[in-house]
Every structure is written in C-alpha cells, then in structure tokens.
Amino acid sequence: ISKGKKTRYITFPGDVLKNLTDSELAENYLKRFGYLNTEHRSGFQSMVSTDKALKRMQRQLGLEETGQLDRATLEAMKQPRCGVPDVAN
Amino acid sequence: YQTFAGDLKWDHNDVTYRVLNYSPDMDSALIDDAFARAFKVWSDVSPLTFTRLFDGEADIMISFGRADHGDPFPFDGKDGLLAHAYPPGEGLQGDAHFDDDEFWTLGKGPAVKTRYGNANGAMCHFPFTFEGTSYTSCTTEGRTDNLPWCSTTANYDKDKMYGFCPSELLYTFGGNADGAACVFPFVFLGEEYDSCTTEGRSDGYRWCATTSSFDNDQKFGFCPSRDTTVTGGNAEGEPCHFPFVFDGRTYSSCTSEGRGDGKLWCSTTDNYDDDKKWGFCPDQGYSLFLVAAHEFGHALGLEHSNIREALMYPIYRYIEGFPLNKDDIEGIQYLYGGRTGPDPTPPRPRTTTTPFPDPETDPTEEPTKPTTPTTTTRPVDPAQDACQMDKFDTITVIEGELHFFKDGLYWKMPSGSSDKGVMGPFSVSERWPAVPAVVDSAFEDVLTKKVYFFSGTRFWVYTGENGLGPRSIEKLGLPNTVQKVEGALQRGKGKVLLFSGENFWRLDVKAQKIDAGYPRFTDVMFGGVPSDAHDVFQYKGQIYFCRDRFYWRMNSRRQVDRVGYVKYDLLKC
C-alpha cells in the first residue's frame, strides 16, 4: 500500500446506504422498534417525547437510563438485532 | 420475559413448520439441522412438539429473503436487522423470515459441508495442510477441473480425507433442475452467460441454467455461495480478486479503506477503480441456529425480554451451547406449561403370560399345538418398569404413600399393603400438569397437605388439582448458587429441611422463608450418610438418604441402622 495518501470515503455502488446522522439514526430506531409512536389510533399526534422514548429503550436494553443519546445508546442502536418491535403497537 | 398482548399462543402443542427456501450460504442439510435444533431448544423445556411439513400450510412458514420480501417490514441489507417473526395465528402469523443479505453460518465463520469425496459429507477443517501449504478456505489447487475442495481433517497430506466444497459446478439448489450443476455458457433471453447471474430476478439471488439454453429448456437452479465469495455489494457470490487496485493503491487482502463503518470489503476484479465490482468479505457471520431459536420464540408467543442473557433479548450475540436463559424457560412455560413425560418411545407391550406347557412334565399336551398366551397385566414399556430404574429423580411420601419420580413418570407404593407391589407408572403431567418432567425433590406439607415440587431453580405448589408456580427458589431465601433442591425432610409442623450439595436449609413453610442460621453442613447434623445423597425423605418415622441404588436409613436417634437397596427394600422388586 502506498504511504502518505489520505483516506477518502466513497459511495460504493449497490451499497445499502446507512450514512445517517446520529439523531436520524436514533429517531428511526425509536420509531421502528415502537418506542416513539408518532400516531395514536385516533390519528392524533402522540406526546411521547424523545427523551422518554430513549429512557424506555435504555431500560429495555439494560442500559443506563439517561434519556440522552449517549455513546452506549448509539452503540446499542448499531448492533445487529431482531426486527420485531420491542414495544408492541 | 414478555408475551404478546392477549398472551397469543398456539391452541395446540403439536406445532408444524415448513422450510420454504434456502440461503446460498450453507448447505441445505445444515440449514435444516439448524432449524431442527432451534425448535428442539423450545421443545426441551415445554410440552410442544414440532413436525416438519414438506408441502401445504404449516403453522410456522420459514423463508429467506432480501429487502422487500413480501411483507410490510423490509430488511435493510447486511447487518442491522437479521430476521423477524410473527406471533402465533393464521396466515402470516407465526411465520419467520431471515434476511439473506446476512452471511448465515453457525456463528464462527463459513460453515462448509462437503459433498462427495471420501469424508462422507463431513465439514471442512480450516486451516488444513495440503502439500505443505496451509489453507484457510476451500481451494482448487491440485485439481484440473476447477472444483473447490477441502480437507476434513487438519492435515490432508497425512489423512487424505477430503470432500468438495459448494460450487455451482457441482450442484444447484432450489429451482426446477433437481440440483443439477450449472452449464456454462448458457443462454438467457438471447444473451450468453458464463457465470451465475442475478439478471431476470428482483430478489438478488444468483442463478444459472442447467442446460446450455434456458430459453429453450427453462431449467434452472440457484447457485450456492462459495466460502470465499463476497456478500452484498454489487458482486454477490463472486470471489475476491487479490491483489486489487482501489483508489490507486494495491491491496492483497480485504480492507475497510473507503468505508466509514469499518466493514471489510474487496474488489472482485483486479481493479476496483475501473470495474467498480465489490462485496463484503466473509466474516464470522450470524448463527442461523441462534437467530432461528430467537425467532421461533416469537413464533411461539414470546416478545423481547429485557434480560441481557436471555435468548429473547433483541440484540444478537454469539454464545456456545444451550441458549435458553431461565427467563426464556419461564416465558415459554408460562404460555404452554412445563415439559412432562419422557421422550416419545414406541410402546413395547410387556405381558405376563401363563407358561407354555412343558412337554416333559405335561405329556398329555400336544407340544406343537399353538397356544395363545394369556395376558394378565396391562401393556407397560419395560423401560418404564420401576424395578428397572437404577436411580430415581426423587422419592417422597404423598398422602401416606411412597412416590417414586423419574422422567415425567411416577410410581407409588400403597401404604400398609406392600404385598401388592408398586403401582404405576403414572404420568406426572396428568396429575400435576405444571410440574416439569424432572422433579429434583418434593414434599407434602403435613399441615396444609400442599405438595411442593422442586425442579432446578424453580418450585411449584399444588393444592389438590390447583397448582401455583413456577416460582424461583430464591424467593424462599435460598442463595442463587443453589442449582437444585435435592431432598426435603419434614421436621415437625411447618418446618422442612431442604438439602442441596453438602448443605441444608430450614424452610418455614408458613412464612415461605428460610430460617436464619442456615445453611448448615449435612454431615454435622446427619453423620454417617453420603454427603452427595440425591434423595432425602422421611418414611414411617425414619429418614432415608439415597445415592444411586442404595439408601442409608437413619432412626430417630440419628443413627444409621441400615444400608439397603431401594429396589428390593422399598420397591419390593
């Protein structure tokens, strides 16, 4: 490998792009696994806040309940897992 | 553990499943085996049985798919979501789907089962040595037909044991060609192909024709993945090409350069910059067995657990051995009850017959005349004869009768009339449905007549036909180091001694708590009995400590006054 060349990141053709920001990743995760319900059955917006949803997620996964998108929480969100929601809708 | 809302569960215990398709990552036999073992995990601890169907609608339909695979919950490429399953019910409910953008293995790298050769289908042994060189993957070295092979022992040079690795040149799976090998080149829609292709398909699976023209013959099969091929990317199923050029640099192994996620990749041609063909390198992969066992938990009615060590915890981790946690077992047994009864065995009738006439002592009888034996007892499997048991799970007195428990069955010796001999076997599950097959100890509280059963770290309490439990023995105040309660001994009213290992504790039955001052050493209080007795019980005012076939009997002055055989003295065999 030739030395001294700076690494650059590229977009690989056919790659499933997951280059989300941390907050996008968290929001997607919380929605996908049922922590952040965006709608009630009646159609009204839910009042579940992100920090409450984070706490629920942290409790479910046995993490420290900070309600913050801390490093441990982000790492947990990136782990391979089952696609069944943690909180039933 | 958690269950789905309304405790969704199957309304029958004989659950069926069907494997709809296979992943190219592993031999179909390995996949079938992984699924069967995953079901066994649950059937080992519950009354459920699983039967595989090969057509029609099964309760649990199992399939592999990528991204949008026909339900409202698409997969997301490699890593991330691995699989999902639906709770019990009709149609899609109960089904389990596995993301085929993952690399499915047994959890520790490519699981390569061989075909042909002389190793009888054994798994490849990596690394192996061939002509002094070490190989960590299948190789075509030493062959002129380009078929990949491997040694099934560490040293081919010494053992000469080998088999062929998955290759489209050897076989295909699925499709309509009965597993025939690819024929290259083949023609598809007027184009000629000299390797497997995903053209013409939207699901990303690589296929080939098994004759020279798909257009003419319509015969095809799916290509198995080689252990050296990439997953994902845009060259799924092709091998890495080393060395390759990327961004002007030359690489002779997989790299994470160019990626922000640290995943290893390679080019499948000599120059990525020119050809842009790439894929992820084979890694440890995900254990299909573990993921399937988890998904089948959903398909049986369990939601995610928040116990990190539980199989039903949502995040994947590789573990060896039996994957269920106490929490998983309690969950499945909450839904379906415990496992009772022995493994199914074909019934073998035992008959007690009148003797055939002896021609010497009964000369009047025609010796060759066929005689019909007279059956005098009901059919009993000899394996279920109490007199054939070397050792019982537990022995205790219930309703004044000595009860002998073994593997979901029990026998009883009627009190005061031992001439009748032992009665049984009877089914534990019929009389005490919640109690699991293996009972480590049991006792009947003399005051309340409640019967306590201990199995592992849990216990159940029965009042007549009504059972409560399981509860953890920790709730009684036993330490979490106690893995089972091996004996129980009434000591006056409301107190019971519980034995485990070399210790015993005193339980206040009314308070449901261990008294202060315990544990104590068994040999201090009960000198002269084995320290590893597995059954302790009181019978006719005397205490019995059993080990294997023998018992040590202790009188009221705590003197061992007899050592004898359980079989002859207690069972009257």
Chai-1 contact restraints between the chains, C-beta under 6 A:
chainA,res_idxA,chainB,res_idxB,connection_type,confidence,min_distance_angstrom,max_distance_angstrom,comment,restraint_id
A,I1,B,R249,contact,1.0,0.0,6.0,A-B,restraint_1
A,S2,B,R249,contact,1.0,0.0,6.0,A-B,restraint_2
A,T7,B,E257,contact,1.0,0.0,6.0,A-B,restraint_3
A,Y9,B,G260,contact,1.0,0.0,6.0,A-B,restraint_4
A,I10,B,G258,contact,1.0,0.0,6.0,A-B,restraint_5
A,F12,B,W278,contact,1.0,0.0,6.0,A-B,restraint_6
A,P13,B,N234,contact,1.0,0.0,6.0,A-B,restraint_7
A,P13,B,K276,contact,1.0,0.0,6.0,A-B,restraint_8
A,G14,B,G233,contact,1.0,0.0,6.0,A-B,restraint_9
A,G14,B,N234,contact,1.0,0.0,6.0,A-B,restraint_10
A,V16,B,G77,contact,1.0,0.0,6.0,A-B,restraint_11
A,Q60,B,N306,contact,1.0,0.0,6.0,A-B,restraint_12
A,G62,B,R308,contact,1.0,0.0,6.0,A-B,restraint_13
A,Q79,B,I315,contact,1.0,0.0,6.0,A-B,restraint_14
A,P80,B,D79,contact,1.0,0.0,6.0,A-B,restraint_15
A,P80,B,L82,contact,1.0,0.0,6.0,A-B,restraint_16
A,P80,B,Y316,contact,1.0,0.0,6.0,A-B,restraint_17
A,R81,B,P314,contact,1.0,0.0,6.0,A-B,restraint_18
A,R81,B,I315,contact,1.0,0.0,6.0,A-B,restraint_19
A,C82,B,H294,contact,1.0,0.0,6.0,A-B,restraint_20
A,C82,B,P314,contact,1.0,0.0,6.0,A-B,restraint_21
A,G83,B,L81,contact,1.0,0.0,6.0,A-B,restraint_22
A,G83,B,H84,contact,1.0,0.0,6.0,A-B,restraint_23
A,V84,B,H84,contact,1.0,0.0,6.0,A-B,restraint_24
A,V84,B,H298,contact,1.0,0.0,6.0,A-B,restraint_25
A,D86,B,H304,contact,1.0,0.0,6.0,A-B,restraint_26
A,D86,B,P314,contact,1.0,0.0,6.0,A-B,restraint_27
A,A88,B,A5,contact,1.0,0.0,6.0,A-B,restraint_28
